[in-house]
């Protein structure tokens, strides 16, 4: 997924602002599977990505592999530098819960101005 925007135009995930009736993902996740997500940040500031329900493992930050030090539910996605987006790769286990799993920037002003969505988790 791609994070973008700023204080004047609002904040976006995959070019869209939050809608409760429509996910930025066209396909759901399946329960009891693990997905690898690449999160890029085209903005000029860091966005702390936060997801509910299941914590994740951080695999790499800007291409640098990260040692496993425990699962977490928030990771700062670095800002773009000279037009090159920041990039974080995570692996999320979708365990037990089916339904909508919310994720958003953990800066309240960014979340409130659009940088939020969800993924549907299905059987
Ligand atoms: Cu943010």
Backbone and ligand atoms as CSV (ligand in chain L), in Angstrom:
chain,resi,resn,atom,element,x,y,z
A,1,UNK,N,N,0.847,-1.181,0.000
A,1,UNK,CA,C,0.000,0.000,0.000
A,1,UNK,C,C,0.879,1.227,0.000
A,2,UNK,N,N,0.287,2.320,-0.492
A,2,UNK,CA,C,1.044,3.563,-0.599
A,2,UNK,C,C,0.382,4.645,0.252
A,3,UNK,N,N,1.192,5.305,1.056
A,3,UNK,CA,C,0.741,6.416,1.885
A,3,UNK,C,C,1.159,7.719,1.211
A,4,UNK,N,N,0.272,8.701,1.215
A,4,UNK,CA,C,0.609,9.983,0.591
A,4,UNK,C,C,-0.242,11.085,1.210
A,5,UNK,N,N,0.046,12.308,0.785
A,5,UNK,CA,C,-0.746,13.462,1.205
A,5,UNK,C,C,0.027,14.422,2.083
A,6,UNK,N,N,-0.674,15.476,2.461
A,6,UNK,CA,C,-0.090,16.468,3.358
A,6,UNK,C,C,-1.209,17.241,4.059
A,7,UNK,N,N,-0.806,18.208,4.899
A,7,UNK,CA,C,-1.789,18.926,5.722
A,7,UNK,C,C,-2.805,19.693,4.879
A,8,UNK,N,N,-2.421,20.131,3.678
A,8,UNK,CA,C,-3.349,20.947,2.905
A,8,UNK,C,C,-4.313,20.108,2.069
A,9,UNK,N,N,-3.834,18.992,1.472
A,9,UNK,CA,C,-4.727,18.219,0.589
A,9,UNK,C,C,-5.395,17.050,1.300
A,10,UNK,N,N,-4.954,16.725,2.512
A,10,UNK,CA,C,-5.475,15.569,3.216
A,10,UNK,C,C,-4.519,14.397,3.070
A,11,UNK,N,N,-4.906,13.247,3.635
A,11,UNK,CA,C,-4.014,12.087,3.693
A,11,UNK,C,C,-4.689,10.873,3.068
A,12,UNK,N,N,-3.898,10.044,2.395
A,12,UNK,CA,C,-4.434,9.007,1.517
A,12,UNK,C,C,-3.727,7.669,1.711
A,13,UNK,N,N,-4.474,6.603,1.484
A,13,UNK,CA,C,-3.909,5.266,1.335
A,13,UNK,C,C,-4.325,4.775,-0.043
A,14,UNK,N,N,-3.363,4.430,-0.858
A,14,UNK,CA,C,-3.630,4.054,-2.263
A,14,UNK,C,C,-4.486,5.116,-2.953
A,15,UNK,N,N,-4.197,6.362,-2.648
A,15,UNK,CA,C,-4.852,7.469,-3.322
A,15,UNK,C,C,-6.264,7.772,-2.861
A,16,UNK,N,N,-6.701,7.095,-1.787
A,16,UNK,CA,C,-8.091,7.256,-1.328
A,16,UNK,C,C,-8.140,7.660,0.127
A,17,UNK,N,N,-9.165,8.422,0.469
A,17,UNK,CA,C,-9.416,8.729,1.869
A,17,UNK,C,C,-10.391,7.714,2.447
A,18,UNK,N,N,-10.449,7.651,3.766
A,18,UNK,CA,C,-11.202,6.612,4.466
A,18,UNK,C,C,-12.670,6.561,4.067
A,19,UNK,N,N,-13.142,5.327,3.808
A,19,UNK,CA,C,-14.572,5.049,3.654
A,19,UNK,C,C,-14.861,3.749,4.370
A,20,UNK,N,N,-15.880,3.769,5.240
A,20,UNK,CA,C,-16.201,2.555,6.008
A,20,UNK,C,C,-16.838,1.490,5.116
A,21,UNK,N,N,-17.376,1.872,3.957
A,21,UNK,CA,C,-18.067,0.899,3.106
A,21,UNK,C,C,-17.173,0.341,2.002
A,22,UNK,N,N,-15.874,0.675,2.006
A,22,UNK,CA,C,-15.022,0.239,0.907
A,22,UNK,C,C,-13.569,0.219,1.350
A,23,UNK,N,N,-12.960,-0.973,1.254
A,23,UNK,CA,C,-11.554,-1.126,1.620
A,23,UNK,C,C,-10.651,-0.689,0.473
A,24,UNK,N,N,-9.434,-0.301,0.791
A,24,UNK,CA,C,-8.449,-0.037,-0.270
A,24,UNK,C,C,-8.003,-1.338,-0.935
A,25,UNK,N,N,-8.313,-2.470,-0.318
A,25,UNK,CA,C,-7.954,-3.770,-0.904
A,25,UNK,C,C,-9.158,-4.370,-1.617
A,26,UNK,N,N,-8.969,-4.792,-2.870
A,26,UNK,CA,C,-10.070,-5.379,-3.626
A,26,UNK,C,C,-10.303,-6.836,-3.243
A,27,UNK,N,N,-9.309,-7.482,-2.634
A,27,UNK,CA,C,-9.483,-8.871,-2.223
A,27,UNK,C,C,-9.308,-8.978,-0.712
A,28,UNK,N,N,-10.087,-9.860,-0.070
A,28,UNK,CA,C,-9.961,-10.039,1.377
A,28,UNK,C,C,-8.747,-10.891,1.739
A,29,UNK,N,N,-8.416,-10.899,3.020
A,29,UNK,CA,C,-7.428,-11.841,3.549
A,29,UNK,C,C,-8.166,-13.083,4.041
A,30,UNK,N,N,-7.483,-14.215,4.056
A,30,UNK,CA,C,-8.082,-15.434,4.589
A,30,UNK,C,C,-7.575,-15.667,6.011
A,31,UNK,N,N,-8.512,-16.028,6.894
A,31,UNK,CA,C,-8.133,-16.279,8.278
A,31,UNK,C,C,-7.147,-17.441,8.344
A,32,UNK,N,N,-6.252,-17.377,9.303
A,32,UNK,CA,C,-5.204,-18.378,9.506
A,32,UNK,C,C,-4.223,-18.470,8.331
A,33,UNK,N,N,-3.995,-17.322,7.698
A,33,UNK,CA,C,-2.902,-17.212,6.737
A,33,UNK,C,C,-2.022,-16.034,7.160
A,34,UNK,N,N,-0.851,-15.972,6.549
A,34,UNK,CA,C,0.074,-14.861,6.787
A,34,UNK,C,C,0.233,-14.102,5.478
A,35,UNK,N,N,0.145,-12.773,5.544
A,35,UNK,CA,C,0.372,-11.953,4.352
A,35,UNK,C,C,1.604,-11.084,4.555
A,36,UNK,N,N,2.312,-10.865,3.447
A,36,UNK,CA,C,3.421,-9.909,3.465
A,36,UNK,C,C,2.952,-8.637,2.782
A,37,UNK,N,N,3.056,-7.532,3.477
A,37,UNK,CA,C,2.645,-6.234,2.943
A,37,UNK,C,C,3.876,-5.344,2.785
A,38,UNK,N,N,3.921,-4.639,1.648
A,38,UNK,CA,C,4.923,-3.597,1.427
A,38,UNK,C,C,4.215,-2.255,1.533
A,39,UNK,N,N,4.654,-1.443,2.459
A,39,UNK,CA,C,4.045,-0.134,2.699
A,39,UNK,C,C,5.043,0.924,2.259
A,40,UNK,N,N,4.654,1.731,1.283
A,40,UNK,CA,C,5.536,2.801,0.835
A,40,UNK,C,C,4.948,4.141,1.257
A,41,UNK,N,N,5.840,5.104,1.433
A,41,UNK,CA,C,5.441,6.428,1.903
A,41,UNK,C,C,5.991,7.480,0.945
A,42,UNK,N,N,5.081,8.101,0.181
A,42,UNK,CA,C,5.484,9.117,-0.789
A,42,UNK,C,C,5.518,10.508,-0.176
A,43,UNK,N,N,5.125,10.618,1.082
A,43,UNK,CA,C,4.999,11.930,1.728
A,43,UNK,C,C,6.343,12.414,2.266
A,44,UNK,N,N,6.356,13.678,2.644
A,44,UNK,CA,C,7.565,14.297,3.164
A,44,UNK,C,C,7.723,14.175,4.660
A,45,UNK,N,N,6.873,13.365,5.287
A,45,UNK,CA,C,6.988,13.130,6.723
A,45,UNK,C,C,6.731,11.655,7.003
A,46,UNK,N,N,7.237,11.186,8.116
A,46,UNK,CA,C,7.014,9.786,8.496
A,46,UNK,C,C,5.538,9.572,8.849
A,47,UNK,N,N,5.042,8.361,8.556
A,47,UNK,CA,C,3.695,7.984,8.985
A,47,UNK,C,C,3.786,6.697,9.796
A,48,UNK,N,N,3.469,6.738,11.086
A,48,UNK,CA,C,3.461,5.512,11.891
A,48,UNK,C,C,2.246,4.645,11.565
A,49,UNK,N,N,2.490,3.578,10.798
A,49,UNK,CA,C,1.423,2.649,10.399
A,49,UNK,C,C,1.025,1.803,11.606
A,50,UNK,N,N,-0.289,1.711,11.839
A,50,UNK,CA,C,-0.815,0.965,12.992
A,50,UNK,C,C,-1.962,0.085,12.527
A,51,UNK,N,N,-1.960,-1.193,12.943
A,51,UNK,CA,C,-3.061,-2.092,12.580
A,51,UNK,C,C,-3.637,-2.726,13.839
A,52,UNK,N,N,-4.944,-2.941,13.825
A,52,UNK,CA,C,-5.631,-3.549,14.965
A,52,UNK,C,C,-5.603,-5.078,14.861
A,53,UNK,N,N,-5.940,-5.733,15.956
A,53,UNK,CA,C,-6.300,-7.149,16.025
A,53,UNK,C,C,-5.107,-8.103,15.970
A,54,UNK,N,N,-4.254,-7.992,14.962
A,54,UNK,CA,C,-3.092,-8.885,14.859
A,54,UNK,C,C,-1.815,-8.054,14.761
A,55,UNK,N,N,-0.822,-8.419,15.553
A,55,UNK,CA,C,0.463,-7.734,15.453
A,55,UNK,C,C,1.308,-8.405,14.374
A,56,UNK,N,N,2.337,-7.721,13.911
A,56,UNK,CA,C,3.099,-8.155,12.745
A,56,UNK,C,C,4.596,-8.199,13.041
A,57,UNK,N,N,5.321,-8.841,12.119
A,57,UNK,CA,C,6.784,-8.844,12.162
A,57,UNK,C,C,7.299,-7.879,11.105
A,58,UNK,N,N,8.244,-7.041,11.499
A,58,UNK,CA,C,8.873,-6.122,10.549
A,58,UNK,C,C,10.015,-6.857,9.863
A,59,UNK,N,N,9.952,-6.950,8.529
A,59,UNK,CA,C,10.959,-7.683,7.766
A,59,UNK,C,C,12.107,-6.776,7.325
A,60,UNK,N,N,11.760,-5.569,6.823
A,60,UNK,CA,C,12.804,-4.651,6.360
A,60,UNK,C,C,12.298,-3.217,6.411
A,61,UNK,N,N,13.251,-2.294,6.527
A,61,UNK,CA,C,12.966,-0.859,6.490
A,61,UNK,C,C,13.903,-0.249,5.461
A,62,UNK,N,N,13.311,0.367,4.426
A,62,UNK,CA,C,14.100,0.915,3.307
A,62,UNK,C,C,15.101,-0.114,2.773
A,63,UNK,N,N,14.643,-1.362,2.681
A,63,UNK,CA,C,15.453,-2.432,2.100
A,63,UNK,C,C,16.446,-3.070,3.042
A,64,UNK,N,N,16.542,-2.551,4.270
A,64,UNK,CA,C,17.499,-3.109,5.238
A,64,UNK,C,C,16.778,-4.165,6.081
A,65,UNK,N,N,17.220,-5.439,6.002
A,65,UNK,CA,C,16.573,-6.490,6.790
A,65,UNK,C,C,16.615,-6.171,8.278
A,66,UNK,N,N,15.515,-6.486,8.981
A,66,UNK,CA,C,15.424,-6.192,10.416
A,66,UNK,C,C,15.449,-7.490,11.215
A,67,UNK,N,N,16.233,-7.538,12.289
A,67,UNK,CA,C,16.229,-8.726,13.153
A,67,UNK,C,C,14.886,-8.852,13.859
A,68,UNK,N,N,14.475,-10.081,14.137
A,68,UNK,CA,C,13.213,-10.290,14.853
A,68,UNK,C,C,13.415,-9.997,16.334
A,69,UNK,N,N,12.677,-9.014,16.840
A,69,UNK,CA,C,12.784,-8.665,18.264
A,69,UNK,C,C,11.418,-8.717,18.933
A,70,UNK,N,N,10.461,-9.375,18.275
A,70,UNK,CA,C,9.112,-9.447,18.807
A,70,UNK,C,C,8.146,-8.801,17.831
A,71,UNK,N,N,6.875,-9.210,17.935
A,71,UNK,CA,C,5.865,-8.627,17.052
A,71,UNK,C,C,5.422,-7.268,17.582
A,72,UNK,N,N,4.922,-6.439,16.682
A,72,UNK,CA,C,4.507,-5.094,17.061
A,72,UNK,C,C,3.284,-4.700,16.249
A,73,UNK,N,N,2.599,-3.642,16.702
A,73,UNK,CA,C,1.393,-3.226,15.976
A,73,UNK,C,C,1.526,-1.841,15.366
A,74,UNK,N,N,2.712,-1.249,15.476
A,74,UNK,CA,C,2.957,0.071,14.894
A,74,UNK,C,C,4.388,0.106,14.381
A,75,UNK,N,N,4.581,0.733,13.199
A,75,UNK,CA,C,5.933,0.914,12.670
A,75,UNK,C,C,5.978,2.247,11.917
A,76,UNK,N,N,6.953,3.098,12.233
A,76,UNK,CA,C,7.074,4.330,11.453
A,76,UNK,C,C,7.529,3.990,10.025
A,77,UNK,N,N,6.779,4.473,9.037
A,77,UNK,CA,C,7.187,4.293,7.640
A,77,UNK,C,C,7.927,5.567,7.234
A,78,UNK,N,N,9.228,5.441,6.881
A,78,UNK,CA,C,10.038,6.639,6.650
A,78,UNK,C,C,9.516,7.483,5.484
A,79,UNK,N,N,9.729,8.776,5.563
A,79,UNK,CA,C,9.317,9.722,4.512
A,79,UNK,C,C,10.153,9.515,3.252
A,80,UNK,N,N,9.638,10.055,2.142
A,80,UNK,CA,C,10.359,10.007,0.869
A,80,UNK,C,C,11.586,10.912,0.926
A,81,UNK,N,N,12.627,10.497,0.216
A,81,UNK,CA,C,13.846,11.302,0.112
A,81,UNK,C,C,14.180,11.452,-1.371
A,82,UNK,N,N,14.256,12.700,-1.847
A,82,UNK,CA,C,14.558,12.984,-3.263
A,82,UNK,C,C,13.643,12.199,-4.203
A,83,UNK,N,N,12.372,12.137,-3.836
A,83,UNK,CA,C,11.392,11.475,-4.688
A,83,UNK,C,C,11.337,9.968,-4.546
A,84,UNK,N,N,12.210,9.390,-3.723
A,84,UNK,CA,C,12.193,7.937,-3.504
A,84,UNK,C,C,11.367,7.656,-2.248
A,85,UNK,N,N,10.248,6.934,-2.389
A,85,UNK,CA,C,9.410,6.675,-1.216
A,85,UNK,C,C,10.140,5.861,-0.143
A,86,UNK,N,N,9.798,6.120,1.117
A,86,UNK,CA,C,10.223,5.227,2.185
A,86,UNK,C,C,9.473,3.912,2.051
A,87,UNK,N,N,10.047,2.830,2.611
A,87,UNK,CA,C,9.427,1.512,2.398
A,87,UNK,C,C,9.649,0.620,3.611
A,88,UNK,N,N,8.555,-0.006,4.051
A,88,UNK,CA,C,8.617,-0.983,5.139
A,88,UNK,C,C,7.913,-2.253,4.657
A,89,UNK,N,N,8.514,-3.411,4.906
A,89,UNK,CA,C,7.892,-4.704,4.596
A,89,UNK,C,C,7.565,-5.397,5.915
A,90,UNK,N,N,6.296,-5.828,6.045
A,90,UNK,CA,C,5.849,-6.509,7.265
A,90,UNK,C,C,5.174,-7.827,6.896
A,91,UNK,N,N,5.114,-8.741,7.859
A,91,UNK,CA,C,4.333,-9.972,7.688
A,91,UNK,C,C,3.310,-10.048,8.815
A,92,UNK,N,N,2.040,-10.198,8.412
A,92,UNK,CA,C,0.922,-10.185,9.361
A,92,UNK,C,C,0.227,-11.540,9.369
A,93,UNK,N,N,0.126,-12.193,10.524
A,93,UNK,CA,C,-0.715,-13.384,10.617
A,93,UNK,C,C,-2.156,-12.966,10.915
A,94,UNK,N,N,-3.091,-13.426,10.077
A,94,UNK,CA,C,-4.508,-13.151,10.335
A,94,UNK,C,C,-5.082,-14.335,11.096
A,95,UNK,N,N,-4.982,-14.274,12.407
A,95,UNK,CA,C,-5.347,-15.390,13.273
A,95,UNK,C,C,-6.737,-15.180,13.866
A,96,UNK,N,N,-7.536,-16.222,13.870
A,96,UNK,CA,C,-8.799,-16.316,14.610
A,96,UNK,C,C,-9.914,-15.403,14.096
A,97,UNK,N,N,-9.674,-14.108,14.084
A,97,UNK,CA,C,-10.746,-13.130,13.861
A,97,UNK,C,C,-11.132,-13.021,12.390
A,98,UNK,N,N,-12.444,-13.058,12.107
A,98,UNK,CA,C,-12.931,-12.696,10.777
A,98,UNK,C,C,-13.757,-11.418,10.890
A,99,UNK,N,N,-13.675,-10.603,9.856
A,99,UNK,CA,C,-14.377,-9.327,9.843
A,99,UNK,C,C,-13.431,-8.238,9.404
A,100,UNK,N,N,-13.804,-7.008,9.704
A,100,UNK,CA,C,-13.005,-5.870,9.279
A,100,UNK,C,C,-11.880,-5.604,10.268
A,101,UNK,N,N,-10.664,-5.542,9.763
A,101,UNK,CA,C,-9.496,-5.209,10.585
A,101,UNK,C,C,-9.025,-3.817,10.152
A,102,UNK,N,N,-9.092,-2.891,11.098
A,102,UNK,CA,C,-8.772,-1.492,10.782
A,102,UNK,C,C,-7.266,-1.266,10.815
A,103,UNK,N,N,-6.807,-0.388,9.948
A,103,UNK,CA,C,-5.430,0.112,10.033
A,103,UNK,C,C,-5.422,1.584,9.668
A,104,UNK,N,N,-4.439,2.302,10.199
A,104,UNK,CA,C,-4.415,3.755,9.990
A,104,UNK,C,C,-3.074,4.315,10.417
A,105,UNK,N,N,-2.821,5.552,9.987
A,105,UNK,CA,C,-1.687,6.281,10.538
A,105,UNK,C,C,-1.982,6.584,11.997
A,106,UNK,N,N,-0.947,6.452,12.841
A,106,UNK,CA,C,-1.175,6.642,14.275
A,106,UNK,C,C,-1.081,8.107,14.699
A,107,UNK,N,N,-0.860,9.013,13.749
A,107,UNK,CA,C,-0.980,10.442,14.044
A,107,UNK,C,C,-2.446,10.805,13.853
A,108,UNK,N,N,-3.100,11.249,14.923
A,108,UNK,CA,C,-4.558,11.418,14.901
A,108,UNK,C,C,-4.995,12.371,13.794
A,109,UNK,N,N,-4.247,13.439,13.563
A,109,UNK,CA,C,-4.646,14.414,12.542
A,109,UNK,C,C,-4.589,13.808,11.145
A,110,UNK,N,N,-3.712,12.831,10.932
A,110,UNK,CA,C,-3.624,12.183,9.620
A,110,UNK,C,C,-4.754,11.170,9.463
A,111,UNK,N,N,-4.974,10.378,10.514
A,111,UNK,CA,C,-6.079,9.410,10.507
A,111,UNK,C,C,-7.411,10.141,10.290
A,112,UNK,N,N,-7.613,11.231,11.031
A,112,UNK,CA,C,-8.886,11.959,10.950
A,112,UNK,C,C,-9.080,12.615,9.587
A,113,UNK,N,N,-7.993,12.827,8.859
A,113,UNK,CA,C,-8.090,13.455,7.539
A,113,UNK,C,C,-7.852,12.459,6.411
A,114,UNK,N,N,-8.160,11.190,6.665
A,114,UNK,CA,C,-8.283,10.243,5.573
A,114,UNK,C,C,-7.384,9.022,5.585
A,115,UNK,N,N,-6.292,9.060,6.368
A,115,UNK,CA,C,-5.304,7.981,6.255
A,115,UNK,C,C,-5.708,6.784,7.121
A,116,UNK,N,N,-6.766,6.112,6.677
A,116,UNK,CA,C,-7.287,4.944,7.403
A,116,UNK,C,C,-8.023,4.069,6.409
A,117,UNK,N,N,-7.993,2.753,6.627
A,117,UNK,CA,C,-8.816,1.828,5.859
A,117,UNK,C,C,-8.933,0.536,6.662
A,118,UNK,N,N,-9.347,-0.534,5.990
A,118,UNK,CA,C,-9.473,-1.822,6.670
A,118,UNK,C,C,-9.261,-2.922,5.652
A,119,UNK,N,N,-8.986,-4.126,6.161
A,119,UNK,CA,C,-8.999,-5.295,5.299
A,119,UNK,C,C,-10.045,-6.251,5.833
A,120,UNK,N,N,-10.811,-6.831,4.927
A,120,UNK,CA,C,-11.772,-7.856,5.297
A,120,UNK,C,C,-11.034,-9.174,5.479
A,121,UNK,N,N,-11.276,-9.854,6.595
A,121,UNK,CA,C,-10.709,-11.178,6.823
A,121,UNK,C,C,-11.866,-12.175,6.778
A,122,UNK,N,N,-11.730,-13.182,5.917
A,122,UNK,CA,C,-12.831,-14.123,5.689
A,122,UNK,C,C,-12.380,-15.554,5.979
A,123,UNK,N,N,-13.365,-16.439,6.149
A,123,UNK,CA,C,-13.098,-17.867,6.355
A,123,UNK,C,C,-12.499,-18.490,5.106
L,1,CU,CU,CU,0.614,10.035,9.262
